[in-house]
Every structure is written in structure tokens, then in C-alpha cells.
Amino acid sequence: MNQFNNGFTLFLSLLVEAMPFLLLGVFFSSLLLFFVDERKLADKMPKNPLIGALVGSMVGFLFPVCECGNVPVARRLLIQGVPTPVAIGFLLAAPTINPIVIWATWTAFHDQPEIVVLRVVFSLLIATIVAFVFSFQKDLTPFVQPTIARYLKFNSASKTQSQRGSKNYQIQQQVGTSALLQSGTYLLGAGQTVRLETAAEATASSYGKPLAAKLRLVMENTIQELRELGGVLVIGSAIAAAIQVLAPRELILSLGAGPVSSITAMLVLAAVVSICSTVDSFFALSFASTFTSGSLLAFLVFGPMIDIKAIGLLLSIFKPQAIFYLFALPALLTFLFTLTLNLYIF
């Protein structure tokens, strides 16, 4: 009973902590949808894979969202036709490369400024490398969910037909009448469903509308995406809370002294505890006297990129095999970078 109470308390704390940032993410996603011309946005992004990965990794500094809010924004970027390295770079780096998190890290580790600097540097490097690796997959549709894949195909067909001077309705005929994201189907009763207006359909009719109409569409789309992503956030938070209660903390602390074991333990801990990037610095600070500096960095760099709570959200965009790569590549790079610090610098 005691464990259940502790787990339920942790579940609520994770949910309360993450939900505002998820709301911020879907709200900003909706602003992108209705106030930014996706074609112009996509055209302005660098086409060079490496530069695009770097730019995408730095965009988070302008749009401070954490590892809950970055998923809907990254999904919107992909839907808008932004190059894959830009979207992946933003997805991985935005939770760390933003002024709120940098300020929070400085507040916690002002006596160790190298932790603050290296957290930013490592996060930027890892996000850029992983995003660049994804650029080698020219066709991303096998790695994303069918709804996102239809959008990618729609964008590809749009570019091809645009180059040939064809009209938009010809594109729609080629990809089918339902080539848009079917994100608004909800069960109302026994055997009855209703499909809300899709995001793309709303976008197509939003340009040229007055500001009040656009704001109404922003709120409607925000509620729609929050319903979709909020459900998986609840499930992910419940799993993370259960693992935190069942995992013996004494065992984790006993691993903190070794240069390799400490990093491994903190990588696992970062994935399990699922603490928001805006407050994870203070959590890591509680281990500063027990764990190596490299392992603290591993927690601060890897945690915001991938955690159990975010996997459910990522499944709204990617298939499991893509999430495996998004999990494994940052983990491996983080381990190598921080192990180098433990062995040769700290």
C-alpha cells in the first residue's frame, strides 16, 4: 500500500510537471500551423543535411520547449515539409538548448560552470550527429506512422507537381482524398465516431482569414492535439512512476563511484525517472557528492533527449524501429563523450 501511494504521488508529480509543457508545445505547434506558411518555412530551412541538422538543433534556443513540448512541434515541422535533419535536430536538442534550461542548470551548478557549458556543447553535438545520420535515410516513410507518412508523400508530390507547374487539386487527386493527417477520430458512443476537422484541412482554409478566426482554429487544433498526446503522456508517466518505486535506489548509489558503472547507472536513471529538463539539474545535483562529473553530464544530456515518458509521445510520430535508433544513438554518443571526460579530464 505504501509503494502504491508513493507510485501514485510520483505519477501525479510527473503528470503535473509535464502537462504544462506539453500544452505549450501543442499551442506553439498550432501557431506554426495557422500563422506560418509551411511552404515558405520549409524553403527557408537549409537543404544541406549537416547544416540543417545544426540549425534544427539550435532552433530550440528560440522556442523553449521541454521533452514533452518538443514532440508536437517536431511532428508539425515534419508535416510542414521541413527537412528531416532539421526536425530530428530540434526534437533532440530543444529540451536542452533553450534559455530556460540553461538558466536552471546554471542555478544548480553555478559552482561547476563546466557542467553548464558541456551540457550545452554535448547536447548540440549529439543532436546534430544523430540528425545528420537520419539524413542518409532519404525516404522516411517506413520509419514514421502512416498518418505522418501520408503527409510526407503529399509534400513530396506537391514539390514534384509544383516544379511541373501543376495545380494543387491535381496533387490531391494523385494521393487520394484522404492524404492528409487523419488525427481527429474519437469514439462518441456505441459504434458512433466523429472525425474532427483535420489539421491540414483547417490550414488550407485559414490563410487569408481574419485574426479572430485564426485564433479560434489555433485553440481547436491545440485541444485536438492535446487529446491525442495527453493520453500517451499519462501512460508513459504511469510506467515511469512504477519503475521509480520498484528500482532500489541503494543499488544505483552503489554504482556511482566507477567511471563506467556511474555513467551506465545515470543513463538508465535518466531514462527511468523522466524528469522535465527544466528541473532535472536540481535532481542531478543531489547525486553530485556520490557520482562522477561525467555521469552527471550523462544524466543531464541524455535524459531530455529520450525518456520513458517521451516514448509514448514519440510513437505518435515514429514507428518502434525509428525510436530504437533515436534511443540507441544518443545513448552511445553520450556514453562515449562522458566516459572520455571521466577517464581523461575530470
C-alpha positions in Angstrom: 0.0 0.0 0.0 2.9 2.3 0.8 4.5 1.6 -2.5 1.2 2.3 -4.3 0.9 5.6 -2.5 4.4 6.6 -3.4 4.0 5.5 -7.0 0.7 7.4 -7.4 2.3 10.5 -5.9 5.2 10.2 -8.4 2.8 9.7 -11.2 0.8 12.8 -10.3 4.0 14.9 -9.9 5.3 13.8 -13.3 2.0 14.5 -14.9 1.6 17.9 -13.3 5.1 18.8 -14.2 4.9 17.7 -17.8 1.4 18.7 -18.8 2.0 22.5 -18.9 5.0 22.0 -21.2 3.0 19.6 -23.4 0.3 22.3 -23.6 3.0 24.9 -24.6 4.3 22.5 -27.2 0.9 21.8 -28.9 0.0 25.5 -28.7 3.2 26.5 -30.4 2.6 23.7 -32.9 -0.8 25.2 -33.7 0.7 28.7 -34.1 3.1 27.2 -36.6 0.2 25.5 -38.3 -2.0 28.6 -38.7 0.3 31.6 -38.8 3.3 30.2 -40.7 3.2 29.3 -44.4 4.7 25.8 -44.2 6.0 26.0 -47.8 7.9 29.2 -47.0 9.2 27.8 -43.8 10.4 24.6 -45.5 12.0 26.6 -48.3 14.0 28.7 -45.8 15.4 25.7 -44.0 18.9 24.6 -45.1 18.8 21.8 -47.6 22.4 20.7 -46.7 21.9 17.8 -44.3 24.7 18.8 -41.9 23.9 22.4 -41.8 20.2 21.6 -41.5 20.9 19.3 -38.5 22.9 22.1 -36.8 20.2 24.7 -37.5 17.5 22.4 -36.3 19.5 21.7 -33.1 19.8 25.4 -32.4 16.2 26.4 -33.1 15.2 25.3 -29.6 17.0 28.3 -28.3 14.3 30.5 -29.9 11.5 28.2 -28.9 11.9 27.0 -25.3 10.0 23.7 -25.0 11.0 20.7 -22.9 11.0 17.0 -23.8 7.2 16.9 -23.6 6.5 20.0 -25.7 9.1 19.3 -28.4 7.3 16.3 -29.8 4.2 18.0 -31.2 6.4 20.8 -32.6 8.7 18.3 -34.3 5.6 16.5 -35.6 4.3 19.7 -37.1 7.7 20.5 -38.6 7.7 17.2 -40.4 4.1 17.7 -41.5 5.0 21.1 -42.9 7.7 19.5 -45.1 10.7 20.7 -43.1 13.8 18.6 -44.0 14.2 15.5 -41.7 17.6 16.6 -40.2 16.1 19.9 -39.1 13.1 18.2 -37.4 15.2 15.5 -35.7 17.8 18.0 -34.6 15.1 20.1 -33.0 13.5 17.1 -31.4 16.6 16.0 -29.6 18.2 19.4 -28.8 15.3 21.7 -28.0 14.7 20.3 -24.4 18.3 21.4 -23.5 19.3 24.1 -26.0 17.0 26.7 -24.7 17.5 29.7 -22.3 15.1 28.4 -19.6 17.0 25.1 -19.1 20.4 26.8 -19.4 19.5 29.2 -16.7 18.1 26.4 -14.5 21.4 24.4 -15.0 23.5 27.4 -14.1 21.4 28.0 -10.9 22.0 24.4 -9.8 25.7 24.1 -10.9 27.0 27.7 -10.5 30.0 26.2 -8.6 30.7 23.9 -11.6 30.3 26.1 -14.7 32.0 23.4 -16.8 28.8 21.3 -16.3 26.7 24.0 -17.7 28.9 24.6 -20.7 29.5 20.9 -21.5 25.8 20.1 -21.2 25.0 22.6 -24.0 28.0 21.6 -26.1 27.4 17.8 -25.8 23.6 18.2 -26.4 24.3 20.3 -29.6 26.9 17.8 -30.9 24.9 14.7 -30.2 21.7 16.1 -31.7 23.5 17.3 -34.8 25.2 14.0 -35.3 22.1 11.9 -34.9 20.0 14.2 -37.1 22.8 14.0 -39.8 22.7 10.2 -39.6 18.9 10.3 -40.2 19.6 12.4 -43.4 21.0 9.2 -45.0 17.5 7.7 -44.9 16.1 9.5 -48.0 12.7 8.0 -47.6 11.5 8.4 -44.1 8.0 7.0 -44.6 9.0 3.4 -43.5 10.0 4.8 -40.1 7.0 7.1 -39.4 3.4 6.4 -38.5 1.0 6.0 -41.5 -0.6 9.4 -40.9 2.7 11.2 -41.0 3.8 9.1 -43.9 0.8 10.3 -45.9 1.8 13.9 -45.2 5.4 13.2 -46.3 4.1 11.7 -49.5 1.8 14.6 -50.0 4.6 17.1 -49.6 6.8 15.2 -52.0 4.1 15.1 -54.6 3.4 18.8 -54.1 7.0 19.7 -54.8 7.1 17.4 -57.8 3.9 18.8 -59.3 4.9 22.4 -58.4 8.1 22.0 -60.4 5.9 20.9 -63.4 3.6 23.8 -62.9 0.5 21.7 -62.0 -2.3 22.9 -59.8 -2.9 21.7 -56.2 -6.1 19.8 -57.0 -4.2 17.5 -59.3 -1.9 16.6 -56.4 -4.8 15.8 -54.2 -6.2 13.5 -57.0 -2.9 11.6 -57.2 -2.5 11.0 -53.5 -6.2 10.4 -52.8 -8.8 12.5 -51.0 -7.6 11.3 -47.5 -3.9 12.0 -48.0 -4.0 14.4 -45.0 -3.4 13.6 -41.4 -6.4 11.8 -40.0 -5.8 12.9 -36.4 -9.3 13.6 -35.2 -11.3 10.4 -34.9 -12.8 10.0 -31.4 -15.3 7.4 -30.1 -18.6 9.1 -29.0 -20.7 6.1 -28.2 -21.5 2.5 -29.2 -20.5 2.3 -32.8 -20.5 6.0 -33.3 -17.5 8.0 -34.2 -16.9 11.5 -35.5 -13.8 12.9 -37.3 -12.9 16.4 -36.4 -11.6 18.8 -39.0 -8.1 17.7 -39.9 -5.2 20.0 -39.2 -4.3 20.3 -42.9 -7.9 21.0 -44.0 -8.0 23.7 -41.4 -4.7 25.1 -42.6 -5.8 25.2 -46.2 -8.8 27.3 -45.2 -7.0 29.5 -42.7 -4.8 31.6 -44.9 -6.5 35.0 -45.6 -8.9 34.6 -42.7 -9.2 37.4 -40.0 -7.2 37.1 -36.9 -10.1 36.1 -34.7 -10.9 33.1 -37.0 -7.3 32.0 -36.9 -7.1 32.2 -33.1 -10.3 30.1 -32.9 -8.6 27.5 -35.2 -5.5 27.6 -33.1 -7.4 26.7 -30.0 -9.4 24.0 -31.7 -6.2 22.4 -33.0 -4.5 22.7 -29.6 -7.3 20.9 -27.9 -7.3 18.2 -30.6 -3.5 17.5 -30.3 -3.6 17.7 -26.5 -6.3 15.0 -26.5 -4.1 12.8 -28.8 -0.7 13.3 -27.0 -2.1 13.7 -23.5 -3.3 10.1 -23.4 0.1 8.7 -24.2 1.7 11.1 -21.7 -0.5 9.7 -19.0 0.5 6.1 -19.8 4.2 7.0 -20.0 4.1 8.8 -16.7 2.5 5.8 -15.0 5.2 3.5 -16.3 8.0 5.8 -15.2 6.4 6.2 -11.7 6.1 2.4 -11.4 9.8 1.8 -12.3 10.9 4.5 -9.9 9.1 2.9 -7.0 10.3 -0.7 -7.8 14.0 0.2 -8.6 16.2 0.1 -5.4 17.9 3.4 -5.1 20.7 1.9 -2.9 21.8 -0.2 -5.8 22.1 2.9 -8.1 24.0 4.8 -5.5 26.5 1.9 -5.1 27.4 2.2 -8.7 28.2 5.9 -8.6 32.0 5.6 -7.9 33.1 3.8 -11.0 33.9 5.8 -14.2 32.0 3.3 -16.4 29.3 2.0 -13.9 28.4 5.5 -12.8 27.7 6.6 -16.4 25.7 3.5 -17.1 23.6 3.9 -14.0 22.9 7.6 -14.7 21.9 6.8 -18.3 19.4 4.2 -17.0 18.3 6.6 -14.3 17.8 9.4 -16.8 15.5 7.2 -19.0 13.6 5.9 -16.0 12.9 9.0 -13.8 11.6 11.1 -16.7 12.2 14.4 -15.0 11.5 17.6 -17.0 14.6 19.2 -18.4 13.7 22.5 -16.6 14.2 20.9 -13.2 16.5 17.9 -13.8 19.6 19.9 -12.9 18.4 20.0 -9.3 17.7 16.3 -9.3 21.2 15.6 -10.6 22.7 18.0 -8.0 21.5 15.6 -5.3 23.9 13.0 -6.7 26.9 15.3 -7.1 28.7 14.1 -3.9 28.3 10.4 -4.9 28.6 10.2 -8.7 31.3 11.3 -11.1 31.0 14.6 -13.0 30.9 12.7 -16.3 27.9 10.6 -15.1 26.1 13.8 -14.0 26.6 15.1 -17.5 25.3 11.8 -18.9 22.1 12.3 -17.0 21.7 15.9 -18.0 22.4 15.3 -21.7 20.7 12.0 -22.3 17.6 12.4 -20.1 16.0 15.3 -22.0 16.5 13.5 -25.4 14.9 10.2 -24.6 13.0 9.0 -21.5 10.2 6.5 -20.9 7.6 9.2 -20.6 8.5 10.6 -24.0 8.4 7.2 -25.8 4.7 7.2 -25.8 4.7 10.7 -27.4 7.3 9.7 -30.0 5.1 6.8 -31.0 2.7 9.4 -32.3 5.3 10.2 -35.0 7.7 7.3 -35.4 7.5 3.5 -35.6 9.3 1.4 -32.9 12.4 0.8 -35.1 13.0 4.5 -35.5 12.5 5.1 -31.8 15.2 2.4 -31.2 17.7 4.4 -33.2 16.6 7.6 -31.5 17.3 5.9 -28.2 20.4 4.0 -29.0 22.4 6.6 -30.9 22.2 9.4 -28.3 22.9 6.8 -25.6 26.0 5.5 -27.3 27.3 9.0 -28.1 26.6 10.3 -24.6 28.4 7.3 -23.1 31.5 7.8 -25.2 31.7 11.6 -24.6 31.2 11.4 -20.8 33.4 8.4 -20.4 36.2 10.4 -22.1 35.6 13.1 -19.5 35.8 10.6 -16.6 39.0 9.0 -17.8 41.0 11.9 -19.1 39.7 15.2 -17.8 37.7 15.0 -14.5 
